[in-house]
């Protein structure tokens, strides 16, 4: 534990950790930033999270936890903006960050940025403040372009990510898979990357009676419930989940619950509703809309299975949350899925992520439910090592190495490029 207060400037420019989950730019990364900051503060850090004002009514700075502040800085119109537009407002964001720092009289010991846009802010801070810069990309533009079809990430993002990867002091990757991608796609030396996985709040996400959770959600029908939690972006593959449900419905009475997405008239919601109509699923798909993080435990516990049909995930935080709640997972080979999900134990990993494979994975999981090996407590036991406190302790260790507050973990880590985790 730290013996003195160290001040961290955490940058999450495009996505607020206090934002509404399931919206276009608010998902697992926002949970990560909030929970890591909260745990770091418990170990003796003071963390200021800087994010952009996106709502004219949401200008106030907040202190969600002791020694954690969320600072909203103006940068362009107070509304959601495309990434390339946000890029043009980065100088304004940094100027307002510097103004805040001057008014408060604060000197930060380290800057930790999340995503490439925030990384560019972190780079300026490193140069101006003469402090270490830790970067977590969360997603990689080059990899997204490999795995998606129509919607390509701009060349500007790829170029900036490559520059940032070579200029920051340390990159944190959520998985060994991401570390390999950073070395292969961006030429990063392995010793400049440390693997620290995402975590889960084991107090919030716990098993409980499924019937009670369904009752609170108004889902009392005796159907098998398939749950999806996340954004309705094409990269998330929700269309394939619906196609899988259409296959399964022929043999099993189903209720598909989709948590996330935009307003009812949002284009992505309209598109999925149209697909439901095309697949004759209107009567068995519930669009639950966006829900606060505090609402999610009941959804996980109410479900028979969570499905993650994504084309690409940097980690897949919802997998941990579902498993901690005692609910099995069916998922594609993305993010940390292959490290966490074990066939026949806590879910099923599908090989090719087609609707046929997703349907088969769900069928297998539903058939296995009720066996001793797949009880809710047994499923939860598979992720009990992924506590946010462990994640924060690993990050704390990396911070202190950078700040010269602790010797390297061993004499060979720098040469070997090893991980501090598991």
C-alpha positions as CSV (number, residue, x, y, z in Angstrom):
1,X,0.0,0.0,0.0
2,X,1.2,3.5,-0.7
3,X,2.5,5.5,2.3
4,X,1.6,8.9,0.8
5,X,-1.1,10.4,-1.4
6,X,-0.2,10.2,-5.1
7,X,-2.3,12.1,-7.5
8,X,-3.4,10.5,-10.8
9,X,-5.0,12.3,-13.7
10,X,-7.1,9.7,-15.4
11,X,-8.3,10.7,-18.9
12,X,-11.5,9.4,-20.4
13,X,-12.3,12.1,-22.9
14,X,-15.0,10.6,-25.1
15,X,-16.8,8.5,-22.5
16,X,-17.9,9.5,-19.1
17,X,-17.5,6.9,-16.3
18,X,-20.8,8.3,-15.0
19,X,-22.6,7.9,-18.4
20,X,-25.6,5.7,-19.2
21,X,-24.4,2.2,-20.0
22,X,-25.5,0.8,-23.3
23,X,-25.2,4.1,-25.2
24,X,-22.9,4.4,-28.2
25,X,-19.8,5.5,-26.3
26,X,-20.5,4.1,-22.8
27,X,-19.9,0.5,-22.0
28,X,-17.3,-1.7,-20.4
29,X,-14.6,0.9,-20.5
30,X,-16.6,3.3,-18.4
31,X,-17.1,0.6,-15.8
32,X,-13.4,-0.1,-15.9
33,X,-12.4,3.5,-15.4
34,X,-14.8,4.0,-12.5
35,X,-14.1,0.8,-10.7
36,X,-10.3,1.1,-11.0
37,X,-10.3,4.7,-9.8
38,X,-12.5,3.7,-6.8
39,X,-10.2,0.8,-5.8
40,X,-7.0,2.9,-6.3
41,X,-8.4,5.6,-4.1
42,X,-8.8,3.0,-1.3
43,X,-5.1,2.2,-1.5
44,X,-4.0,5.8,-1.0
45,X,-4.3,7.5,-4.4
46,X,-6.3,10.7,-5.2
47,X,-7.8,10.2,-8.7
48,X,-9.2,12.9,-10.9
49,X,-11.1,11.6,-13.9
50,X,-11.3,14.1,-16.8
51,X,-14.1,13.6,-19.3
52,X,-15.9,15.8,-21.9
53,X,-19.2,17.7,-21.3
54,X,-21.7,15.9,-23.5
55,X,-24.9,17.2,-21.9
56,X,-25.7,20.9,-21.2
57,X,-27.5,19.8,-18.1
58,X,-24.6,17.8,-16.8
59,X,-21.9,20.4,-16.2
60,X,-21.3,19.8,-12.5
61,X,-18.3,17.9,-11.3
62,X,-19.0,15.0,-9.0
63,X,-17.2,13.0,-6.3
64,X,-18.6,9.5,-6.7
65,X,-16.2,8.0,-4.1
66,X,-13.8,9.2,-1.5
67,X,-10.7,10.6,-3.2
68,X,-12.2,10.2,-6.6
69,X,-13.5,13.2,-8.6
70,X,-15.1,13.3,-12.1
71,X,-14.3,16.6,-13.8
72,X,-16.3,17.6,-16.8
73,X,-14.4,19.8,-19.3
74,X,-15.9,21.7,-22.2
75,X,-14.6,20.7,-25.6
76,X,-16.9,21.5,-28.5
77,X,-20.7,21.4,-28.4
78,X,-22.2,19.8,-25.3
79,X,-23.5,16.8,-27.2
80,X,-22.3,13.4,-28.4
81,X,-19.9,13.9,-31.4
82,X,-18.2,11.5,-33.9
83,X,-14.6,10.6,-33.1
84,X,-13.1,12.6,-36.0
85,X,-14.9,15.7,-34.8
86,X,-13.7,15.1,-31.2
87,X,-10.2,14.9,-32.5
88,X,-10.5,18.6,-33.6
89,X,-11.5,19.6,-30.0
90,X,-8.5,17.9,-28.3
91,X,-6.5,21.1,-27.9
92,X,-9.5,22.8,-26.3
93,X,-9.9,19.9,-23.9
94,X,-6.3,20.1,-22.9
95,X,-6.4,23.9,-22.4
96,X,-9.4,23.5,-20.1
97,X,-7.6,20.7,-18.2
98,X,-4.6,23.0,-17.7
99,X,-6.9,25.8,-16.6
100,X,-8.5,23.5,-14.0
101,X,-5.1,22.3,-12.8
102,X,-3.9,25.9,-12.4
103,X,-7.0,27.0,-10.5
104,X,-6.8,24.0,-8.2
105,X,-3.0,24.3,-7.8
106,X,-2.5,20.6,-8.5
107,X,0.5,18.7,-9.6
108,X,-0.2,15.2,-10.8
109,X,2.3,12.4,-10.4
110,X,1.1,10.3,-13.3
111,X,-1.4,10.4,-16.2
112,X,-3.4,7.3,-17.2
113,X,-5.4,7.6,-20.4
114,X,-8.1,5.4,-21.8
115,X,-8.7,5.0,-25.6
116,X,-6.7,6.7,-28.4
117,X,-8.4,10.1,-28.1
118,X,-7.6,10.3,-24.4
119,X,-4.1,8.9,-25.2
120,X,-3.4,12.1,-27.3
121,X,-4.3,14.2,-24.2
122,X,-2.1,12.0,-22.1
123,X,0.8,12.5,-24.5
124,X,0.4,16.3,-24.2
125,X,0.2,16.0,-20.4
126,X,3.4,13.8,-20.3
127,X,5.3,16.4,-22.3
128,X,4.0,19.4,-20.3
129,X,4.0,17.9,-16.8
130,X,7.1,15.7,-17.2
131,X,5.3,12.7,-15.6
132,X,4.9,9.1,-16.8
133,X,2.0,8.2,-19.2
134,X,0.2,4.9,-18.9
135,X,-2.2,4.1,-21.7
136,X,-4.9,1.5,-22.1
137,X,-6.4,1.3,-25.6
138,X,-9.4,-0.8,-24.8
139,X,-10.0,-1.4,-28.5
140,X,-7.5,-1.3,-31.4
141,X,-8.5,0.3,-34.6
142,X,-6.4,-2.0,-36.8
143,X,-8.0,-5.1,-35.2
144,X,-11.5,-3.7,-35.6
145,X,-10.8,-3.2,-39.3
146,X,-9.7,-6.8,-39.6
147,X,-12.9,-8.2,-38.0
148,X,-15.7,-5.9,-39.4
149,X,-17.0,-5.4,-42.8
150,X,-18.6,-2.1,-43.7
151,X,-17.8,0.3,-40.9
152,X,-14.0,0.9,-41.0
153,X,-12.0,2.9,-38.4
154,X,-10.3,6.0,-40.0
155,X,-6.7,5.9,-41.0
156,X,-6.1,8.8,-38.6
157,X,-6.9,6.5,-35.6
158,X,-4.6,3.8,-36.8
159,X,-1.7,6.3,-37.3
160,X,-2.3,7.9,-33.9
161,X,-2.5,4.5,-32.1
162,X,0.8,3.5,-33.6
163,X,2.5,6.7,-32.5
164,X,1.0,6.5,-29.0
165,X,2.1,2.9,-28.6
166,X,5.7,3.8,-29.1
167,X,5.7,7.1,-27.1
168,X,3.9,6.3,-23.9
169,X,5.8,4.8,-20.9
170,X,3.6,1.8,-20.4
171,X,0.7,0.1,-22.1
172,X,-1.8,-1.9,-20.1
173,X,-3.5,-4.7,-22.0
174,X,-6.6,-6.6,-20.8
175,X,-5.5,-9.9,-22.2
176,X,-2.5,-11.8,-23.6
177,X,-4.4,-11.8,-26.9
178,X,-4.4,-8.0,-27.0
179,X,-0.7,-7.9,-26.1
180,X,0.0,-10.2,-29.1
181,X,-2.1,-7.9,-31.3
182,X,-0.2,-4.8,-30.1
183,X,3.2,-6.4,-31.0
184,X,2.0,-7.8,-34.3
185,X,-0.1,-4.9,-35.6
186,X,1.8,-1.9,-34.1
187,X,5.3,-3.3,-33.6
188,X,5.3,-2.6,-29.8
189,X,8.1,-4.3,-27.9
190,X,6.6,-6.9,-25.5
191,X,8.4,-5.5,-22.5
192,X,6.5,-2.3,-22.9
193,X,3.2,-4.0,-22.3
194,X,1.8,-5.4,-19.1
195,X,-1.3,-7.6,-18.9
196,X,-3.9,-6.6,-16.3
197,X,-7.3,-8.1,-16.8
198,X,-10.7,-6.5,-16.2
199,X,-12.4,-7.2,-12.9
200,X,-15.9,-7.7,-11.5
201,X,-17.6,-6.4,-8.4
202,X,-18.2,-9.7,-6.5
203,X,-20.3,-7.9,-3.9
204,X,-22.7,-6.5,-6.4
205,X,-22.9,-9.5,-8.7
206,X,-23.9,-12.6,-6.8
207,X,-26.2,-15.6,-7.4
208,X,-29.7,-15.3,-6.1
209,X,-33.1,-16.9,-6.7
210,X,-33.9,-16.7,-10.4
211,X,-37.6,-16.5,-9.7
212,X,-37.2,-13.5,-7.5
213,X,-35.2,-11.6,-10.1
214,X,-37.7,-12.4,-12.8
215,X,-40.5,-11.3,-10.6
216,X,-38.9,-7.9,-10.0
217,X,-38.4,-7.5,-13.8
218,X,-41.9,-8.6,-14.7
219,X,-40.6,-11.6,-16.6
220,X,-42.7,-14.4,-14.9
221,X,-43.4,-16.6,-18.0
222,X,-41.9,-20.1,-17.8
223,X,-39.7,-19.4,-20.9
224,X,-35.9,-19.9,-21.1
225,X,-34.4,-16.5,-21.0
226,X,-31.5,-15.5,-23.2
227,X,-29.8,-12.2,-22.2
228,X,-27.7,-9.7,-24.1
229,X,-26.1,-6.7,-22.4
230,X,-24.3,-4.0,-24.4
231,X,-24.4,-1.5,-27.2
232,X,-26.3,-2.1,-30.4
233,X,-23.3,-1.4,-32.6
234,X,-23.0,-3.7,-35.6
235,X,-19.7,-5.0,-34.3
236,X,-21.6,-6.5,-31.3
237,X,-23.4,-9.1,-33.5
238,X,-26.9,-8.7,-32.0
239,X,-28.3,-9.6,-35.4
240,X,-26.7,-13.0,-35.2
241,X,-28.1,-13.6,-31.7
242,X,-31.6,-12.9,-33.0
243,X,-31.0,-15.3,-35.9
244,X,-29.9,-17.9,-33.4
245,X,-33.0,-17.3,-31.3
246,X,-35.1,-17.9,-34.4
247,X,-33.5,-21.3,-34.8
248,X,-33.9,-22.2,-31.1
249,X,-37.5,-21.1,-30.8
250,X,-38.5,-24.0,-33.0
251,X,-37.7,-26.4,-30.1
252,X,-37.6,-24.3,-26.9
253,X,-40.0,-21.5,-25.6
254,X,-37.7,-18.5,-25.4
255,X,-37.6,-14.9,-24.1
256,X,-34.8,-12.8,-25.5
257,X,-34.0,-9.7,-23.4
258,X,-31.8,-7.0,-24.9
259,X,-30.3,-4.5,-22.5
260,X,-28.8,-1.5,-24.0
261,X,-29.2,0.5,-27.2
262,X,-30.5,4.0,-27.8
263,X,-33.9,5.6,-27.6
264,X,-36.8,3.8,-29.2
265,X,-36.5,5.8,-32.5
266,X,-32.7,5.4,-32.7
267,X,-31.6,3.8,-36.0
268,X,-30.0,0.8,-34.4
269,X,-33.1,0.0,-32.4
270,X,-35.3,0.4,-35.4
271,X,-33.0,-1.9,-37.4
272,X,-33.2,-4.7,-34.8
273,X,-36.9,-4.4,-34.4
274,X,-37.3,-4.7,-38.2
275,X,-35.1,-7.9,-38.0
276,X,-37.3,-9.3,-35.2
277,X,-40.3,-8.8,-37.5
278,X,-38.5,-10.4,-40.4
279,X,-37.7,-13.4,-38.2
280,X,-41.2,-13.5,-36.6
281,X,-39.7,-12.8,-33.1
282,X,-41.8,-9.8,-32.2
283,X,-43.6,-11.6,-29.4
284,X,-40.5,-13.1,-27.7
285,X,-37.9,-10.3,-27.8
286,X,-37.9,-7.6,-25.0
287,X,-36.1,-4.4,-25.6
288,X,-35.3,-3.4,-22.1
289,X,-33.4,-0.2,-23.0
290,X,-30.5,1.2,-21.1
291,X,-30.1,0.3,-17.5
292,X,-27.9,1.5,-14.8
293,X,-25.1,-0.7,-13.6
294,X,-27.0,-1.2,-10.3
295,X,-30.0,-2.7,-12.3
296,X,-27.9,-5.4,-14.0
297,X,-27.6,-8.0,-11.3
298,X,-31.3,-8.8,-11.5
299,X,-31.1,-9.2,-15.3
300,X,-28.1,-11.6,-15.0
301,X,-29.7,-13.6,-12.3
302,X,-33.0,-13.8,-14.2
303,X,-31.4,-15.2,-17.3
304,X,-30.7,-18.8,-18.2
305,X,-27.8,-17.8,-20.3
306,X,-25.9,-14.7,-21.4
307,X,-24.9,-14.5,-25.0
308,X,-21.9,-12.5,-26.3
309,X,-22.1,-12.6,-30.1
310,X,-19.5,-9.9,-30.8
311,X,-17.2,-9.8,-33.8
312,X,-14.6,-8.1,-31.5
313,X,-14.2,-7.3,-27.8
314,X,-11.1,-6.1,-26.1
315,X,-12.1,-8.0,-23.0
316,X,-15.9,-8.7,-22.5
317,X,-16.7,-7.4,-19.1
318,X,-20.3,-8.6,-19.2
319,X,-18.9,-12.2,-19.2
320,X,-17.4,-11.7,-15.8
321,X,-20.6,-10.0,-14.4
322,X,-22.8,-12.8,-15.7
323,X,-20.6,-15.6,-14.3
324,X,-20.2,-13.9,-11.0
325,X,-24.0,-13.8,-10.9
326,X,-24.1,-17.6,-11.4
327,X,-25.3,-17.4,-15.0
328,X,-23.5,-19.4,-17.8
329,X,-22.2,-17.7,-20.9
330,X,-22.2,-18.6,-24.6
331,X,-19.7,-16.5,-26.5
332,X,-17.5,-16.1,-29.6
333,X,-13.7,-16.4,-29.3
334,X,-13.2,-12.7,-28.5
335,X,-11.4,-10.8,-25.8
336,X,-10.8,-12.9,-22.7
337,X,-13.5,-15.4,-23.4
338,X,-11.2,-18.3,-24.0
339,X,-9.4,-17.5,-20.7
340,X,-12.6,-17.5,-18.7
341,X,-15.3,-19.6,-20.3
342,X,-14.8,-23.4,-20.2
343,X,-17.1,-25.7,-22.2
344,X,-19.5,-27.6,-20.0
345,X,-18.3,-25.9,-16.8
346,X,-19.5,-22.3,-17.0
347,X,-20.8,-22.0,-20.5
348,X,-19.7,-22.6,-24.1
349,X,-17.3,-21.0,-26.5
350,X,-18.4,-21.3,-30.1
351,X,-15.9,-21.9,-32.8
352,X,-17.1,-19.7,-35.7
353,X,-19.7,-17.3,-34.3
354,X,-22.4,-18.0,-36.9
355,X,-26.0,-18.0,-35.8
356,X,-26.0,-21.8,-36.2
357,X,-23.0,-22.2,-33.8
358,X,-24.5,-19.7,-31.3
359,X,-27.8,-21.6,-31.3
360,X,-25.9,-24.9,-30.7
361,X,-24.0,-23.4,-27.9
362,X,-27.1,-22.1,-26.2
363,X,-28.8,-25.5,-26.7
364,X,-25.9,-27.3,-25.0
365,X,-25.9,-24.9,-22.0
366,X,-29.6,-25.2,-21.5
367,X,-29.4,-29.0,-21.6
368,X,-26.7,-29.0,-19.0
369,X,-28.4,-26.7,-16.5
370,X,-29.4,-28.4,-13.3
371,X,-26.4,-30.7,-13.1
372,X,-24.2,-30.5,-10.0
373,X,-21.3,-29.1,-12.0
374,X,-23.3,-26.2,-13.4
375,X,-24.9,-24.8,-10.2
376,X,-24.9,-21.0,-9.8
377,X,-22.3,-21.3,-7.0
378,X,-20.0,-23.5,-9.1
379,X,-20.2,-21.1,-12.1
380,X,-19.4,-18.1,-9.8
381,X,-16.4,-20.0,-8.4
382,X,-14.8,-19.9,-11.8
383,X,-14.3,-16.0,-11.7
384,X,-13.6,-15.4,-8.0
385,X,-10.0,-14.4,-8.8
386,X,-11.2,-11.5,-11.0
387,X,-11.9,-9.1,-8.2
388,X,-11.5,-5.3,-8.9
389,X,-9.3,-5.1,-5.8
390,X,-6.8,-7.5,-7.5
391,X,-6.9,-5.4,-10.7
392,X,-6.2,-2.2,-8.8
393,X,-3.4,-3.8,-6.8
394,X,-1.7,-4.9,-10.1
395,X,-2.1,-1.3,-11.5
396,X,-0.8,0.2,-8.3
397,X,2.3,-2.0,-8.6
398,X,2.9,-0.8,-12.2
399,X,2.5,2.8,-11.2
400,X,5.0,2.5,-8.4
401,X,7.6,0.9,-10.7
402,X,7.2,3.8,-13.1
403,X,7.4,6.4,-10.3
404,X,10.5,4.7,-8.8
405,X,8.6,3.9,-5.6
406,X,9.2,0.2,-5.9
407,X,11.9,-2.0,-7.4
408,X,11.0,-4.0,-10.5
409,X,9.0,-7.1,-9.7
410,X,12.0,-9.2,-10.6
411,X,15.3,-8.6,-12.4
412,X,14.1,-10.3,-15.6
413,X,10.7,-8.9,-16.1
414,X,11.8,-6.0,-18.4
415,X,13.7,-8.4,-20.6
416,X,11.0,-11.0,-20.7
417,X,8.0,-8.7,-21.0
418,X,6.1,-10.8,-18.4
419,X,2.7,-10.1,-16.9
420,X,2.0,-9.1,-13.4
421,X,-1.2,-11.1,-13.5
422,X,-1.9,-14.8,-13.1
